[in-house]
């Protein structure tokens, strides 16, 4: 994440995607905290609040306005996604 803006963008988009399960987002967020913020000790409640905040934040994809089928048909999604 620190050396790849594409990975950082993907991480933020996944964290804000309402179609990704809370369990998956929680797992990824905890992994992020462990690997990139080892001195930041977040309680369970703080993690849940962070996840809720991330879910409500627009990063790069506006999930509520996205027509994935249309984008796939037009080949607008990057291959890496």
C-alpha positions as CSV (number, residue, x, y, z in Angstrom):
1,X,0.0,0.0,0.0
2,X,2.8,2.4,0.8
3,X,4.6,1.9,-2.5
4,X,1.6,1.6,-4.8
5,X,-1.1,4.2,-5.2
6,X,-3.1,1.6,-7.2
7,X,-3.2,-0.7,-4.2
8,X,-4.0,2.1,-1.9
9,X,-6.9,3.2,-4.1
10,X,-8.1,-0.4,-4.3
11,X,-7.9,-0.8,-0.5
12,X,-9.9,2.4,0.1
13,X,-12.5,1.4,-2.6
14,X,-12.9,-2.0,-1.0
15,X,-13.3,-0.5,2.4
16,X,-16.1,1.8,1.2
17,X,-17.8,-0.8,-1.0
18,X,-21.3,-1.8,0.4
19,X,-21.1,-5.0,-1.6
20,X,-18.1,-6.3,0.4
21,X,-19.2,-8.1,3.5
22,X,-18.5,-6.6,6.9
23,X,-16.4,-9.6,7.8
24,X,-14.1,-9.2,4.8
25,X,-13.8,-5.5,5.4
26,X,-13.0,-6.1,9.1
27,X,-10.4,-8.7,8.3
28,X,-8.7,-6.4,5.7
29,X,-8.8,-3.4,8.1
30,X,-7.3,-5.4,11.0
31,X,-4.6,-6.7,8.7
32,X,-3.9,-3.1,7.5
33,X,-3.6,-1.9,11.1
34,X,-1.3,-4.7,12.1
35,X,1.0,-4.2,9.1
36,X,1.0,-0.4,8.7
37,X,-0.1,1.0,12.0
38,X,1.4,-1.4,14.6
39,X,1.5,1.3,17.3
40,X,-2.1,2.3,16.9
41,X,-4.1,0.2,19.4
42,X,-7.7,0.4,18.3
43,X,-10.5,-1.1,20.4
44,X,-13.2,-3.3,18.9
45,X,-15.6,-0.3,19.1
46,X,-13.1,2.0,17.4
47,X,-12.5,-0.5,14.6
48,X,-16.3,-0.8,14.1
49,X,-16.6,3.0,14.0
50,X,-13.7,3.3,11.6
51,X,-15.4,0.7,9.3
52,X,-18.7,2.5,9.4
53,X,-16.9,5.8,8.6
54,X,-15.0,4.2,5.7
55,X,-18.2,2.8,4.4
56,X,-19.8,6.2,4.3
57,X,-16.8,7.9,2.6
58,X,-16.5,8.3,-1.1
59,X,-13.0,7.6,-2.3
60,X,-12.6,6.8,-6.0
61,X,-15.7,4.8,-6.9
62,X,-19.2,6.1,-6.2
63,X,-20.7,2.8,-5.3
64,X,-24.3,4.2,-5.1
65,X,-24.1,5.5,-8.6
66,X,-22.2,2.7,-10.2
67,X,-23.6,0.4,-12.8
68,X,-21.0,-2.4,-12.8
69,X,-22.7,-4.4,-15.6
70,X,-22.6,-1.4,-17.8
71,X,-19.0,-0.7,-17.0
72,X,-18.0,-4.3,-17.7
73,X,-19.8,-4.2,-21.0
74,X,-17.9,-1.0,-21.9
75,X,-14.7,-2.4,-20.5
76,X,-14.3,0.6,-18.3
77,X,-13.0,-1.3,-15.2
78,X,-9.3,-1.7,-15.0
79,X,-8.1,-5.2,-15.5
80,X,-6.4,-5.1,-12.1
81,X,-9.7,-4.6,-10.4
